[in-house]
Amino acid sequence: MRYIIIGAGAVGGAVGGRLAESGHDVVLVARGAQYEALRERGLRLVTPDGPRTHRVPTVDGPEPLGELRADDVLVLAVKTQDSGAALEAWGPVPVAGGGTAAERLPLVCAQNGVESQRLALRRFRRVYGMCVWLPATFVEPGVVSAAGTPLTGILHLGRFPHGTDDTARAIAADLAASRFEAPVVADVTRWQYAKLLANLANAIEAVSGVMDSEEALALNGRVRAEGEAVLTAAGIAHTSQEEQKEARADKMRLVPLDGVERGAGSSWQSLDRGTGTIEADYLNGEIALLGRLHGVPTPLNDLLQRLANDFARQRRAAGSLPVAELVELADEAVAFVQEGTRRRP
């Protein structure tokens, strides 16, 4: 199979680089400075076993590839806010032997949150969800680091909305040969919703920096509890923290990489790069949406969603809001909702 990695940033670059390293056919899809760097210098992947440069075909869209191969696998690794445009571009592309990518090819959503695969299923017949545990960082155009060892990442994989098949098992086998563990599961959304709960902290990191204080950790606990209450009200199952811990065991330890400073999560990286967008609408915003649908107040996730979007739109520096101020805003948001509840007739 040939893997077309749509979005060769941190996650896409790490997955694509490792697949290429183990001899698989890979095409990287990127834009702007990342596209230019990959075309000129190749992908430099920095890992605990040393840096490597991979010279693989790189395109900025489907047109240079022409007709796609019948054995192509599309891996969607853009941020969710960019999924719509990517799906629109790749869905109609013709495939050798007839039909289009949307009709014939498997599409793997290797992203945070749960919205992209729902968007994809409107266009693509064969959609696969992936729960991505992969500590990767976009260092600079053309350079991606992945600090996990002995595994680079753990990628639970399954059909969306549920089930498994031979394609999922074949993809998992290729990933397993490329320094990943890729359990094939029939209930991939259980893993994704659990990851979503962990990703609610991304907005805290983005606006106030790495959570290394008791104040920040306590706030994260409140935000997560709000998310868990919403999932319970919605009847959405998710794996427990104990089950996740058992699945990870000691398979993926983080080690310092020479010359590479590991920052915070993907949302912090978006602000740090000044992209102007952030994925909070599909992380904290997913909890806000479910809360409104099921009658559960979500003042903390509402606040974080708004602040993260404000930071992105205004190009504010990542981590520039002191944690104490964020906690004060959170307390005010909760008090406002509680006061409104008391005043209702």
Secondary structure, DSSP 8 states (H G I E B T S, - for coil): -EEEEE--SHHHHHHHHHHHHTT-EEEEE--HHHHHHHHHH-EEEEETTEEEEE---EESSSGGG-SB-TTEEEEE-S-GGGHHHHHHHHTT-BBTTSSBHHHHSEEEE-SSSSHHHHHHHTT-SEEEEEEEE--EEEEETTEEEE-EEE-SEEEEEEESSS---HHHHHHHHHHHTTTEE--B-TTHHHHHHHHHHHHTHHHHHHHH-S--SHHHHHHHHHHHHHHHHHHHHHT-----HHHHHHHHTTSEEE--BTTB---S-HHHHHHHHT-S--GGGGTHHHHHHHHHHHT---HHHHHHHHHHHHHHHHT--TT-S-HHHHHHHHHHHHHHHHHHHHH--
